[in-house]
Amino acid sequence: MKEYYAHETAIVDEGCEIGKGTKIWHFSHLMPNCKLGENCNIGQNVVISPEVVLGNNVKVQNNVSIYTGVTCDDDVFLGPSMVFTNVINPRSAVNRRGQYSKTHVGRGASIGANSTIVCGHDIGEFAFIGAGAVVTKTIPSYALVVGNPSKQIGWMSEYGHKLVFGTDGIAICPESNEKYQLKNGVVSKIN
């Protein structure tokens, strides 16, 4: 008995592993040997390629393409129409199926609508990629990045608030009251 929901227009190929409570909506296609955790939400018109791994509670909004080589930890948010690439130099006439670059998205990260993540660049835990950003380098945990090419403009809390660090290198999230420390260009939660 399947413990997930798939809309009648969704295509789920053989060999997919799908966790309990996951929902797959209209016109989405899960290709062979992808793995989705529990309580994921796969929006309309999403493509998940072979070997992709999504953790628990991953939210994939409409029109997202997740290509082979991508892995996402728990609680990742992928905004509408964002895309991952998996070949750095694609050509129609050149088969590069064995040359896929890997991209890993850390726990709790959010990637905004219409963003592009160029393959081979990992996204750190709780990083926040602004809408329309084009990520061309690895992004540290808690970083806030925007633009094309993306550039870091600050740091974000686990609740998605911009952190303002005092002269002591400490910031407090206005929603959770959790404390963060900025030391040597690295942010860590200290509660």
Secondary structure, DSSP 8 states (H G I E B T S, - for coil): ---SEE-TT-EE-TT-EE-TT-EE-TT-EE-TT-EE-TT-EE-TT-EE-TT-EE-TT-EE-TT-EE-TTEEE-TT-EE-TT-EE---SS-BTTB--GGG---EEE-TT-EE-TT-EE-TT--B-TT-EE-TT-EE-S-B-TTEEEETTTTEEEEEB-TTS-B----TTSEEE-TTT--EEEEETTEEEE--
